[in-house]
Amino acid sequence: MSGFLGILFPGGGAGGLPPITPSTYIAFGGTTAAKRISVYGWDSTSGFGSLFTTPSIPNNINQVSFVRDNSVFSASFVAAPYFSVWQWSGVGFGTQYSNPASALSPGSGGPAGFTWTQAVDAILTSNSTAVSYPQAWAWSQASGFGSKYSNGAAINSTGATTGITLNGDSTQVAFSQNAGTTISLYPWSTATGFGTKYASPVTIPPFGNNPGSVSFNQITNDVAIGSTSSPFIAAYPVTSAGFGVKYSNPSTAIGGTVYAVRFSPNGGQIAVGNNSTPAALKIYQWGAGFGSLYSGPSIPTTVNSADWSSTGSEIAGATSSSSPYVRAYPWTTGGVGSQYSNPATAPGVPNCVSFSNQTR
């Protein structure tokens, strides 16, 4: 395991963070006007619970997220002000925080995803157009958005940035792009902001990445990125010196464009959402690289987003091309269990899914 880690296996809390507790909510964000955000209660035994009342949302949602103690719920979209952040509690949405005083810049195209630090003292993003720049704001639960950090050095000048991921102790942040070097890595410090960009990996992954298709392993400090071109995924070890040698491709091919990549909370699996049906949600063992492919689940349509619950005991996938749009399953070391029943009230057409009780 990497010495970077400020997070332990599920059940423990480190660095003053609250302990990991089972997910109690699951949220979807998408494009249906009356249902742009759908948040349900969640239970590992019974699955989907009741749908919470949602504030009026004027924009299509690209990403939704809780933080580890569920005190905050956030969403991003392509139009100004680009983010909405609410207080969250057991009764659902609370007061919306004021927009940041200094906006995303340039703002055209909106943010390329976002991520909170584990301590929830900063929110990081990038503009999604070329040229793209790492951007961040300080955050406090009491007052919301604080001062904006200085933008980091340009991610690249030839393509748009599509996604973002922080490592386990919030000291390194990676961005995916749809051209150029395709993946870029920076040091991060809440005290000082973005550091000097690391050298690009020796082996550059294929172009054409999608939002949500870049993910840090919170335990091993490996990073993986999905692609629209064969072999459709690439993964690297990351140290304080930057990218290591690219891991070998999975022995069982993914077989189609990757839209979602997510490591499990204990670092032992990697989930991949793609368009290779009927198994459009593929889960591989993870050690020092890709291991065996688990069997199932059978999903006959493209999986455009995937997430593990906070304890890694459940996994969910979102699809946008055919109802029921959402599918969730229990997970054990033996693989995927029987699918949970669909929610009683269906969500809108989703772009993204996120379980609670973890910082994204």
N, C-alpha and C positions, 0 to 999 in steps of 0.2 A: 504493500500500500504506500501511496505517496505521503511524504511528510508535510504536504500542503494542508492536510485536512483539518478543518475546524468543525467538522461534523462527524458524528459517530454513526454506527449502525442504528436502525430504528429501535426506539426505546430509550435512547440516551440523549442528553442535551450537553452541548459543549460551548465554551466561550460565553456563558451567561444566557444562552438561548433556552427557551422552554423545551421540555422533552417532546419527542415526536409522539403524537397521539393519533388514533385512527381517524381517517377522513370522515367528516360528518355532513359534508355538502359536496355536490358536483354541479358544475356550471358549464353552460354552452353559450357561445356567442356566434351570431351569424347575420343573415340577410333578410329574414322575414320581418316586415314592418312592425307588426304588433308583438313580435317575439324575438327581438334582436338579442336579448339576454334572457336565458332561462336557467334559474338556479333551483335545485331540488335538495331536500334533505337526503342523506345517504346513510345506509346501514349495511354492514358487511354481510349480514344474514339475509335481510329482506330486499336489499337493493334500493331502488328509487323510492323516495318518499314524496311528500307534498311539494307542489310548486310554490315558490315564494312570489309575492307581488313585486313587480319590477317597475322602476321609474320609467317615465317616457324617454325613449332613446331615439334621437333623430338620425343616427348614422349607422350604417352597416358596421358590424364589429369584427375585428380581425384577431383579437386576442383577449382572453379573460384570465384573471388570476386572483387567488387569495394570498395571504401571507401566513406564516407558520402558526400564529396565535389567532387567526381568523378575525383580527381587528379591522382589517382593510380588505375591500374588494375593488378591483380595478379593471378597466377595459380600454382598448385603443381602437382608433379608427382613422380614416384617411383625411378627414376634414378638420380644420381648426375647431377647438383647441387641442385635438389629437388624443387627449387622455381624459377619462372621467374616473375619479376615485371617490369612493364612498366609505363612510364608517360602516362596519358590519357587526352584527351581533346575532344572538339566537332568534331574534324576531325578523331578521333579514336586513334589508338596506336601511341605513341611517342617513345622516346628513352628508350631502356631497361636499367635498373639499373644494375650495376656490382653485381656479386654474393657475398654473405657474405664471409668475410675473414676467419671466423671459421665456418666450415660446421656442419650440423646435425651429431650428434655422439651418439651412433653408427648409421651409415647411412643405413645399410641393411634394405630393405623394404620401405625406404622412410618415409615421414612424415605422421602422423595420422591426416590429416586435418591441418588447420591453422586458426588463427583469429587475426584481428587487434584490438588494443585498440581503444576506441572511439576517443581519441585525435590523433590517428595515430602516436604515438611516440614509438610503439613497435609492433612486430609481434610475436605471440606465437604459439607453436606447440609441438609435441612430436614425437620421433621415434616410428614406428609402430610395432616393434618386441619386444619380451620379452627378456630381461628386458627393460621396457619403462621408459623414463625420461622426465619430462616437460622441454622444452627448449624455448629460446626466444632471440631475437636480438633487440637492440635499432634501431630506425628508424628516419630519417629526410627526408623530401621531397627534400631538396636541395642536399643531398649527398647519400641518400639511406640507405643501411644496415650499422649499426654501430657495436659497440662491442657486443659480445655475453654475455648474462647473465650466471651466474653459473647455471648448471642444477639443477632442483628441486630433492627432494628425490624420489626414485623409485616409480612409480605408483603402480605396483605390480610385482611379480616375476613369476607369473604362466600363464599370458596371454598377448597377444598383445593389444596395445592401438589402438582404431579404430576411435575416434572422439574427438572433443574439442569444448567448448563453453564458452564465457565470459558473465558475468552478465552486467547489464545496465550501471553501473558506473566503470566497469573494475577493480573491487576490488576482484573478486572471479572467478576462472576458474575451470571448470569441465571437466573430461576426461571419455570416455567410453572405456571399455575393453571387450574382448571376453571370459574372464575367471576370476577367483578370485572374488574380491569384485564388479566387473562389472562397478561401477561408483566411481570416486574419485574426491575430491574437495580440492583446495589449495587457500590460499590468494594470491593476486597478487598486486604488487606495481611497477610502472615504476621506482621509485627511488631505490628500493631494490631488485626487482625480486620476485621469488617464496618464500612464507612463509612455515610454518610447515603444513604438510598435516592434514586436519581435520579427525576426526574419521569417519569410514564408517557408512552408515545408518544402523539402527537396522534391518530393513527388506531389505535384499539384492535382487535386481531384478534378473530375469532369465538371464542366460548367452546367448552369441551369438549375440552381437550387431553389427550393420553395420555402415559404414561411413555416417555421416550426421544424425544419429539417436539420437543425444543428443542436447538439446536446453534449454537455459535459457529464462525465461520470463523476458523481459527487464523492465517491470512495476512492477510485483509482487515479483520478485526474486525467483520464483519457478523454479525447473529444472525437465525436463522429459527426459526419455531414452527409446528407442525402443529395441525390442528383437526378437529373432527367436523362443521363446517358450512362450506358453500361460501364462499369459494374454497379452503378446506381448508389454506391455508398463508399466512403473512405473513412478510416479512423486512425488516430495517432496518439501515442503517449505524449504527455506534456509535462515538462519539468520547469524549474526556475530559469532554465536556459532557453525555453521555448519548445518548438515541435521536435519530436523524435522521429525515428524511421517509421514510415507508414506500416500499419499492420497488414497482413495478407488479407485478401478478399475472402468473404465467407465461402466455405466449400459448397454450400447449397445456395445457388444464385437467387437473388431477390427477384429478378425477372421483369422489372418494370419501374417506371418513374417513382421516386420516393418523395412523399409529401410530409412525412412526419418521422422523427427519430427521438426516442426517449429511453434513457437508461433507467433501470429500476432503482429504487432507493437504496438497496443493499449492494448495488454495483454488479450483481451477478447475472443480469440479463439486459438485453437491448431489444426494444420493440421498434418495428419499422412499419409504417403505414405506406402503402403503395397502391398501384393500379393493376397488379398482377392477380387476377381473381382465379379461383374462388377463395384463395388464402391471401387477402389483401392486408391482413395484419399478421406480420411474421415476427416471431420472438426467437432470438438466438441466445444460447448460453454465452456468457462473457467472462473471459479470464484475462490472459495476456493476448487479447484479440478475440476474434469471432470463434465460437464453438458450435456445437450442434444446433440444428433448427428443431424447435419443439413442434409437435403436431398441433394443427388447428390454430385458432378457430376458423370456421368457414364463413367468410364474408364475401358475398358475390358482387361487391361494388367498391369503388375506390375509397380508401380510408385516408382522409385529408388531415386528420389530427388524432393524436393518441396521448393518453396519460395514465400513469400508475397512481394508485392511491398512496397516501403518505406512508403506509406500512408496507407497501408492495404486495398486499394480499388481494388486490383487485386491479383490473386494467379495463380501460374504456377506449372505444374508438368512435370517431364521428365521421359520417359520410354525408355528402351533399347531393347525391344523384338519385337516391331512392329511399322512400320511407322504409323502416322506422327512423332512419338518420342516426340513431344512437344505439350502441351495443356495449354492454358491460358484462364482465365475466369475473368469477373468483379465480385466484391464482395461487398455486402451491408449487413446491419444487418439482412436482410431477407434471406441471403444465396447466393448461386452461381447463376450468370446470364448465359446468352447464351455464348457459347464458341466463342472466337475470331477466325477469319480466320487464317489458318496456314500461316507461313511465305512464301513469294513468292519463296525464295531459302531455301530449307530444310537444317537444320544443319546436322552434322554427328551424329552417334549414341552416345547419351549423357550419361555420368555418373552423371552430376550435372547441376544445374541451379541456377542463381543468378540475382536478380534485382539490379539496381544501386541506387544511392542516399542514401545509408545506409552503415554503416561499418559492415563488417562480419569478 
